[in-house]
Amino acid sequence: MSLKIVSTPEAPAAIGPYAQAVRAGNLLYTSGQIPLTPAGELVVGTIQEQTHQVLTNLKAVLAAEGAGFHDVIKTTVFLKDMNQFSEFNLVYASYFGEHTPARSTVEVARLPKDVFVEIELIAAISVETVRN
């Protein structure tokens, strides 16, 4: 099986030795996204504002491979404070709608740049999908 490194200028560039995502066959694995804009600016607002930016970034990475949130099979969510789960979940649900992928949500002591949320995901996409 060949691996394909996925990169798009519509999401923030990797700030270390990793890829935005890697495609292996019909599976797309994203790196964790934090609330950075594609220009690399940190969104320092509320958990809801940060979650919007994270999901916007993930949407762009998915789109780079012709996929969308409907293709997501698993997400892993890292929250700085589980007391913010309800506010986070309102935004999260607005991106996924009726589609409910498997999800793990964990509280962590600290996230990069001291943000409130980081999300990574796995999507199953058509092997025939070609990046535009």
C-alpha positions as CSV (number, residue, x, y, z in Angstrom):
1,M,0.0,0.0,0.0
2,S,1.3,3.4,-0.9
3,L,1.1,6.4,1.4
4,K,0.2,9.9,0.2
5,I,1.1,13.0,2.1
6,V,-1.9,15.4,2.0
7,S,-1.3,19.2,2.3
8,T,-3.5,22.2,1.5
9,P,-2.9,25.9,1.9
10,E,-6.6,26.1,3.1
11,A,-5.5,24.8,6.5
12,P,-2.5,25.9,8.7
13,A,0.8,24.4,7.7
14,A,2.4,21.8,9.9
15,I,4.5,23.5,12.6
16,G,6.7,20.5,13.1
17,P,7.9,17.3,11.5
18,Y,4.5,15.9,10.6
19,A,1.9,16.1,7.7
20,Q,-1.5,17.7,7.8
21,A,-2.8,14.3,6.8
22,V,-1.7,11.0,5.3
23,R,-3.8,8.9,3.0
24,A,-3.4,5.1,3.1
25,G,-5.6,3.5,0.5
26,N,-9.1,4.7,1.2
27,L,-8.3,5.9,4.7
28,L,-7.3,9.5,5.5
29,Y,-5.7,10.1,8.9
30,T,-5.4,13.8,9.9
31,S,-3.0,15.2,12.4
32,G,-4.5,17.0,15.3
33,Q,-5.7,20.4,14.4
34,I,-5.7,23.3,16.8
35,P,-7.4,26.7,16.3
36,L,-4.8,28.3,14.0
37,T,-6.0,30.1,10.9
38,P,-4.5,29.0,7.5
39,A,-2.2,32.1,7.9
40,G,-0.9,30.7,11.2
41,E,-2.8,33.1,13.5
42,L,-4.1,31.7,16.8
43,V,-7.8,32.1,17.5
44,V,-7.8,33.0,21.2
45,G,-11.6,33.2,21.7
46,T,-14.0,30.9,23.5
47,I,-14.2,27.1,23.2
48,Q,-16.9,27.6,20.6
49,E,-14.8,30.0,18.5
50,Q,-11.8,27.7,18.8
51,T,-13.8,24.6,17.9
52,H,-15.2,26.4,14.8
53,Q,-11.6,27.1,13.6
54,V,-10.5,23.6,14.3
55,L,-13.4,22.1,12.3
56,T,-12.9,24.6,9.5
57,N,-9.3,23.4,9.2
58,L,-10.3,19.8,9.2
59,K,-13.0,20.5,6.6
60,A,-10.2,22.0,4.3
61,V,-8.0,18.9,4.8
62,L,-10.8,16.6,4.0
63,A,-11.7,18.7,0.9
64,A,-8.1,18.4,-0.3
65,E,-8.9,14.7,-0.9
66,G,-12.4,15.2,-2.2
67,A,-14.0,14.2,1.2
68,G,-16.2,15.8,3.7
69,F,-17.5,15.3,7.2
70,H,-19.9,12.6,5.9
71,D,-16.8,10.4,5.2
72,V,-15.5,10.6,8.8
73,I,-15.5,7.3,10.7
74,K,-13.7,8.3,13.9
75,T,-12.7,11.5,15.7
76,T,-10.5,12.0,18.8
77,V,-11.1,15.2,20.7
78,F,-8.7,16.6,23.3
79,L,-10.2,19.2,25.6
80,K,-8.4,21.3,28.1
81,D,-11.4,21.4,30.4
82,M,-14.2,18.8,30.3
83,N,-16.5,21.4,31.8
84,Q,-16.6,23.0,28.4
85,F,-17.9,19.8,26.7
86,S,-21.4,21.1,26.2
87,E,-20.3,24.3,24.5
88,F,-17.8,22.3,22.4
89,N,-20.5,19.7,21.5
90,L,-22.9,22.3,20.1
91,V,-20.4,23.4,17.6
92,Y,-19.2,19.9,16.8
93,A,-22.8,18.7,16.1
94,S,-23.4,21.6,13.8
95,Y,-20.6,20.3,11.5
96,F,-21.6,16.7,11.5
97,G,-25.4,17.0,11.4
98,E,-27.1,13.6,11.3
99,H,-23.8,11.8,10.7
100,T,-22.4,10.5,13.9
101,P,-18.9,9.0,13.6
102,A,-17.3,7.2,16.5
103,R,-15.7,9.6,18.9
104,S,-13.4,9.6,21.9
105,T,-13.2,12.8,24.0
106,V,-10.5,13.2,26.7
107,E,-9.5,16.0,29.0
108,V,-5.8,16.7,28.9
109,A,-3.5,18.8,31.1
110,R,-2.2,21.0,28.3
111,L,-2.5,21.4,24.5
112,P,-0.1,23.2,22.1
113,K,-0.2,27.0,22.4
114,D,-2.5,26.5,25.5
115,V,-5.6,26.2,23.3
116,F,-8.9,24.7,24.6
117,V,-9.4,22.0,21.9
118,E,-7.5,19.8,19.4
119,I,-9.2,17.3,17.1
120,E,-7.9,14.6,14.8
121,L,-10.0,12.3,12.6
122,I,-10.0,9.3,10.3
123,A,-12.1,9.3,7.2
124,A,-12.9,6.5,4.7
125,I,-12.9,7.9,1.2
126,S,-13.2,6.4,-2.3
127,V,-9.9,5.0,-3.6
128,E,-10.8,6.7,-6.9
129,T,-11.1,10.1,-5.4
130,V,-8.4,12.3,-7.0
131,R,-7.1,15.5,-5.6
132,N,-8.2,18.5,-7.7
